[in-house]
């Protein structure tokens, strides 16, 4: 996982999140426009690590 301030990119409008964490604390007015493919209520570190390892195996 990497985190970058979105303002460092010249054309940041094209970036969309694929995952979200801590959805149990998510504000009710935040909506998914269809780009989210993974959603976790808490940090889900173990689950996210397993998904990453599976993705690496499938390369």
Backbone as a chain_set.jsonl record, in Angstrom:
{"seq": "XXXXXXXXXXXXXXXXXXXXXXXXXXXXXXXXXXXXXXXXXXXXXXXXXXXXXXXXXXX", "coords": {"N": [[0.847, -1.173, 0.0], [0.51, 2.168, -0.807], [0.704, 5.652, -0.115], [-0.054, 8.765, -1.356], [-0.114, 12.303, -1.503], [-2.777, 13.595, -3.271], [-2.564, 15.978, -4.617], [0.016, 16.166, -5.658], [0.128, 15.199, -8.189], [-0.013, 16.062, -11.593], [-2.233, 15.67, -13.266], [-4.582, 14.805, -11.61], [-7.25, 14.158, -11.748], [-7.947, 11.81, -13.025], [-7.494, 9.701, -11.291], [-8.882, 7.128, -9.349], [-10.201, 5.617, -6.415], [-9.759, 2.135, -5.564], [-10.18, 0.553, -3.435], [-11.579, 0.572, -0.124], [-11.266, 1.307, 3.327], [-12.119, 0.981, 6.806], [-14.912, 1.344, 6.676], [-16.926, 1.237, 8.493], [-16.847, 3.601, 9.797], [-17.474, 5.402, 7.908], [-18.677, 8.341, 6.374], [-22.115, 9.076, 5.887], [-22.829, 10.434, 3.53], [-20.903, 9.933, 1.663], [-20.446, 8.419, -1.38], [-20.261, 5.49, -3.459], [-19.103, 5.466, -6.657], [-18.976, 3.328, -8.311], [-16.356, 2.561, -8.711], [-15.113, 1.307, -6.583], [-13.83, -1.776, -5.617], [-13.142, -3.353, -3.511], [-14.036, -3.534, -0.124], [-13.801, -2.814, 3.285], [-14.767, -3.132, 6.679], [-13.154, -2.551, 8.916], [-9.641, -2.06, 9.599], [-8.612, -4.334, 8.355], [-6.157, -5.589, 7.809], [-4.994, -8.162, 7.559], [-6.709, -9.428, 5.678], [-6.361, -7.729, 3.455], [-3.655, -8.122, 2.964], [-3.641, -10.834, 2.233], [-5.133, -10.691, -0.167], [-3.373, -9.155, -1.699], [-1.173, -10.909, -1.863], [-2.365, -13.017, -3.29], [-2.868, -11.704, -5.696], [-0.256, -11.192, -6.538], [0.618, -13.807, -6.964], [-0.879, -14.49, -9.165], [0.255, -13.177, -11.278]], "CA": [[0.0, 0.0, 0.0], [1.24, 3.438, -0.869], [-0.15, 6.825, 0.05], [0.502, 9.981, -1.929], [-1.062, 13.419, -1.561], [-3.289, 13.652, -4.638], [-2.158, 17.232, -5.227], [1.341, 16.104, -6.271], [-0.012, 14.775, -9.576], [-0.457, 17.136, -12.481], [-3.584, 15.358, -13.734], [-5.116, 13.907, -10.583], [-8.669, 13.9, -11.97], [-8.129, 10.45, -13.515], [-7.279, 8.705, -10.256], [-10.06, 6.73, -8.582], [-9.861, 4.56, -5.462], [-10.261, 0.795, -5.845], [-10.481, -0.068, -2.145], [-11.856, 1.464, 0.993], [-11.166, 0.675, 4.636], [-12.829, 1.661, 7.898], [-16.231, 1.764, 6.214], [-17.818, 1.362, 9.646], [-16.776, 5.01, 10.203], [-17.682, 6.179, 6.685], [-19.747, 9.331, 6.417], [-23.233, 8.581, 5.084], [-22.976, 11.116, 2.257], [-19.879, 9.46, 0.723], [-21.037, 7.404, -2.238], [-19.405, 4.737, -4.366], [-19.531, 5.685, -8.035], [-18.731, 2.106, -9.058], [-14.935, 2.259, -8.85], [-14.657, 0.516, -5.436], [-13.952, -3.212, -5.818], [-12.917, -3.986, -2.204], [-14.512, -2.684, 0.955], [-13.575, -3.454, 4.572], [-15.284, -2.344, 7.785], [-12.058, -2.106, 9.785], [-8.372, -1.972, 8.877], [-8.551, -5.548, 7.54], [-4.774, -5.754, 7.348], [-4.795, -9.551, 7.15], [-7.444, -9.676, 4.439], [-5.726, -6.994, 2.373], [-2.386, -8.787, 2.682], [-3.946, -12.054, 1.488], [-5.512, -10.285, -1.523], [-2.151, -8.746, -2.376], [-0.395, -12.115, -2.161], [-3.058, -13.722, -4.373], [-2.647, -10.936, -6.917], [1.128, -11.421, -6.95], [0.711, -15.168, -7.478], [-1.564, -14.568, -10.456], [0.988, -12.408, -12.301]], "C": [[0.889, 1.232, 0.0], [0.242, 4.572, -0.699], [0.593, 8.045, -0.478], [-0.534, 11.093, -1.823], [-1.503, 13.604, -3.014], [-2.857, 14.925, -5.353], [-0.793, 17.212, -5.889], [1.275, 15.692, -7.738], [-0.573, 15.909, -10.423], [-1.899, 16.921, -12.932], [-4.228, 14.36, -12.775], [-6.572, 13.535, -10.809], [-8.925, 12.451, -12.408], [-7.969, 9.361, -12.477], [-8.58, 8.42, -9.509], [-9.645, 5.625, -7.619], [-10.455, 3.224, -5.896], [-10.7, 0.103, -4.565], [-10.833, 0.997, -1.125], [-11.788, 0.661, 2.284], [-11.869, 1.559, 5.662], [-14.201, 2.167, 7.447], [-17.244, 1.843, 7.352], [-17.827, 2.795, 10.176], [-17.068, 5.952, 9.025], [-18.867, 7.142, 6.842], [-20.874, 8.916, 5.477], [-23.373, 9.246, 3.712], [-21.889, 10.746, 1.247], [-20.448, 8.299, -0.083], [-19.989, 6.732, -3.107], [-19.937, 4.95, -5.777], [-19.258, 4.482, -8.931], [-17.28, 1.722, -9.18], [-14.414, 1.364, -7.715], [-14.905, -0.969, -5.702], [-13.749, -3.992, -4.516], [-13.344, -3.007, -1.121], [-14.388, -3.449, 2.271], [-14.072, -2.549, 5.696], [-14.191, -1.779, 8.684], [-10.782, -2.038, 8.95], [-8.16, -3.16, 7.948], [-7.153, -5.807, 7.001], [-4.512, -7.173, 6.849], [-5.462, -9.86, 5.828], [-6.795, -8.971, 3.251], [-4.396, -7.621, 1.989], [-2.622, -10.06, 1.872], [-4.354, -11.734, 0.048], [-4.295, -9.865, -2.337], [-1.312, -9.959, -2.772], [-1.037, -12.914, -3.29], [-2.822, -13.018, -5.706], [-1.226, -11.158, -7.44], [1.31, -12.81, -7.528], [0.122, -15.289, -8.88], [-0.857, -13.793, -11.565], [1.72, -13.31, -13.229]], "O": [[1.885, 1.309, 0.72], [-0.919, 4.46, -1.094], [1.729, 8.313, -0.087], [-1.721, 10.846, -2.035], [-0.656, 13.754, -3.895], [-2.791, 14.944, -6.582], [-0.458, 18.146, -6.617], [2.265, 15.823, -8.458], [-1.491, 16.618, -10.011], [-2.69, 17.862, -12.977], [-4.392, 13.189, -13.116], [-7.086, 12.661, -10.111], [-10.015, 11.925, -12.18], [-8.28, 8.202, -12.753], [-9.287, 9.337, -9.09], [-8.821, 4.781, -7.971], [-11.516, 3.179, -6.517], [-11.502, -0.83, -4.604], [-10.441, 2.158, -1.243], [-12.194, -0.5, 2.336], [-12.167, 2.726, 5.407], [-14.605, 3.277, 7.792], [-18.304, 2.448, 7.196], [-18.726, 3.164, 10.931], [-16.919, 7.167, 9.151], [-19.915, 6.781, 7.378], [-20.604, 8.447, 4.371], [-23.984, 8.665, 2.815], [-21.937, 11.191, 0.101], [-20.886, 7.302, 0.49], [-18.965, 7.326, -3.447], [-21.096, 4.645, -6.057], [-19.301, 4.591, -10.157], [-16.979, 0.65, -9.705], [-13.374, 0.725, -7.873], [-16.033, -1.379, -5.976], [-14.138, -5.156, -4.424], [-13.053, -1.813, -1.19], [-14.819, -4.599, 2.366], [-13.833, -1.341, 5.675], [-14.299, -0.648, 9.158], [-10.847, -1.966, 7.723], [-7.59, -3.008, 6.868], [-6.997, -6.204, 5.846], [-3.871, -7.354, 5.814], [-4.859, -10.48, 4.952], [-6.689, -9.544, 2.167], [-4.044, -7.649, 0.809], [-1.883, -10.337, 0.927], [-3.953, -12.449, -0.87], [-4.195, -10.179, -3.522], [-0.8, -10.025, -3.89], [-0.333, -13.435, -4.156], [-2.601, -13.671, -6.726], [-1.019, -11.296, -8.646], [2.071, -12.989, -8.479], [0.579, -16.102, -9.684], [-1.346, -13.766, -12.694], [2.389, -12.838, -14.149]]}, "num_chains": 1, "name": "protein.A"}
